[in-house]
Amino acid sequence: MKKLFVMLTAAALVCGANQAVFAQADPGLVAKFLDEAKAAKDGQLGTIASELTGKVQAFGASLGANDAIKVKLDDMLKSLTGGKDSAALTSAYDLVKGAKFTPDQMGLAKQVGNLASAYVVQKNFASLEGANTDVATIVSSLREGKLTACVPPLKNVASNTHLTDGQKQLITTVADKYAPGWQKAKGAVDAIKKLPGF
C-alpha cells in the first residue's frame, strides 16, 4: 500500500511539473528579457518588463497545458530581446485571436498586450523630440489599462514630424490596435484644413 501511495504521488508530481512546463513561457527567455531591460539606460524599461513577465507567467499558469499560447508568448519575448518590436506586438496582439478563454484569462491576455505595447512605446519613443508628455501618458495609460486615455497622445505621437520610418511603423501598429480608424479621422481633418477659410 505504501509503495502504491509513493508511486501515485510521484506520478502526480511529474504530471503537475509537466503541466507547469507547458503552461509557462521559457524561463531562459524571461530571464534574458528581464536582464536586457534592466541593463538599459532607461530605468522605466526594467519596471515595465517586470510587470510584463509577471503577467506572462500568470497568464501561462492560468492556461494549463497550451502549447499554442506558449509559442506565442515565447515568440513575443524572443522578438523583444531581438529588437524586433513590431513582431513582438503582433505576437502579443495575436494571443486573443481565435482563443476560447475564461474572462480572467482574457483579462490577462489583454494585460500582456497592453504591457508589451507600453514597453515598446517607452523603448522607442521616450526620447522623441517634443513627445515626452504624450509618451508618458501612453505608457502609464497602457500600464493601468486606461485605454481611452492613450488615444489622443497616440494620435499626437503618430503625427510627430521627427519619427523615423521604423518609429512610424511601430506607432501605427499600436495606434491601429487602440484607436482603430484613427488614420481615416486624421485624413478627414487634414482635408478640412485644406479647404479655403479654415
Buried (B, 14 or more C-beta within 10 A) or exposed (E): EEEEEEEEEEEEEEEEEEBEEBBBBBEEBBEBBBEBBEEEEEEBBBBBBBBBBBBBBBBBEBBEEBEEBBEBBBBBBBBBBEEBBBBBBBBBBBBBEEBEBEEEBBBBBBBBBBBBBBBBBBBBBBEBEEBEEBBBBBBBBBBEEEBEBBBBBBBBBBEBEEBEEEBEEBBBBBBBBBBEEBBEEBEEEEEEEEEEEE
